[in-house]
Amino acid sequence: MGLAFSCLGSCVGSAVMTGCASVCGSIFTRSARVGYCVLFSVMLMLAEILRDYARPMMEKIPWIAHYSGSSATALYGQQAVFRVSLGSFLFYGMLSMALVGVERKNDSRAKFLHHGSWGLKFLVWVLCLAVPFFMPDDVMEAYVWAARFGSGLFLLVQMLIILDFAYLCNESWAEKDSTKWYAALLACTLGAYGTSFAMIAWMYHTYGGSDCGLNKTFITLTWVTFLLMSAVSLHPKAKPGSLFPSAVISCYCTFLCYSALSSEPVDYECNTFGRGSTLASRSSVFAGMAVTLASVVYSALRAGSTTGVLSVSEEEPDSRLLADEEAAEEATGSGNEGEHATKDSAKNEDASDSDAPVAYNYSFFHLIFALASMYIGMLMTSWGTEDLKDQEVDVGWTSVWIKMAVQWVTVLLFSWSLIAPAVLPDREF
């Protein structure tokens, strides 16, 4: 029993910051989405720290498998990341299920569960992160398999969000009907294409050695696919105004190719950049992690605000509803301050406004965070493989092939978005 309490104290030492939660609660009630992003970001930092320094703690837990050899530290860190990932998944998964069916702002679940009660939610979040450390390895093995499928689903949603982002920027800039905005759109398009060409040339030089046929194939396919996407986007029957989205998707696919090549094992003869200086290799890893974490948080926020991205006929949220939703977030919360704010706002709202629909799907918003938690668990452990070494993040052939598969699916999705209006003229895309 003493060991259990010791483990709990080590895993959730941040529980002493409960007082900080009450202080931050007044900030988080102004925008619930910011609060959930902060919790998710803290989880990311905790997983990264435990990945490298969890071995002394994990060795004292009897129900976790004990490892030996040169990769023991990495395997202990892998188990710690799995448990933190599971804890975050449980927290956001429970919120997602609890908020199913919330359609109006006057729903009590929207007021107290999504927007308010931050002190209680902080304690639940801490408990969710601690509970998986008391689970045996068999449970974690089942979660790892589930996380692989959940991560694939998250990558699919992320690709759809990137497509949505590209089209949304293109349409909003073009609608301004200004020479300045047209020039900005042209500059961004040329900049994206220029970046893609420069990255491809650099990858040929760095990863395309004389005996590196696989790497050359990956790079060549990337080059050919974005040239084909650009050609299709210029076709008269393609979706109008799709050249800028084509440039953005080409740049993203090029980045996926680079990320896949950089994930090749360090001892692979064609990974010359990884076999260079240790400092260069680690800098690449940290840069890749920063880009990945930023995309994860943005994807969760964007998906929570535009669930229509997953539907065939997309309807953008009304800007007035979004403004009202932010006002409701500011006026909703736990404690006396939240209650007074709610009462004051109620005096200025009529019955129809209080019964207005929510601006985004709360349940889907938390579902994206839950899937992102699974993805982080896979990203930091090379998708659950055991052939990793100390200080390696997102390295291994599993990561390489998954990223290339994601690139190919992205190309197919974007190509379909270009030709779908011509193939199915009776449907709105």
Order of alpha helices (4+ residues) and beta strands (2+ residues): alpha-alpha-alpha-alpha-alpha-alpha-alpha-alpha-alpha-alpha-alpha-alpha-alpha-alpha-alpha-alpha
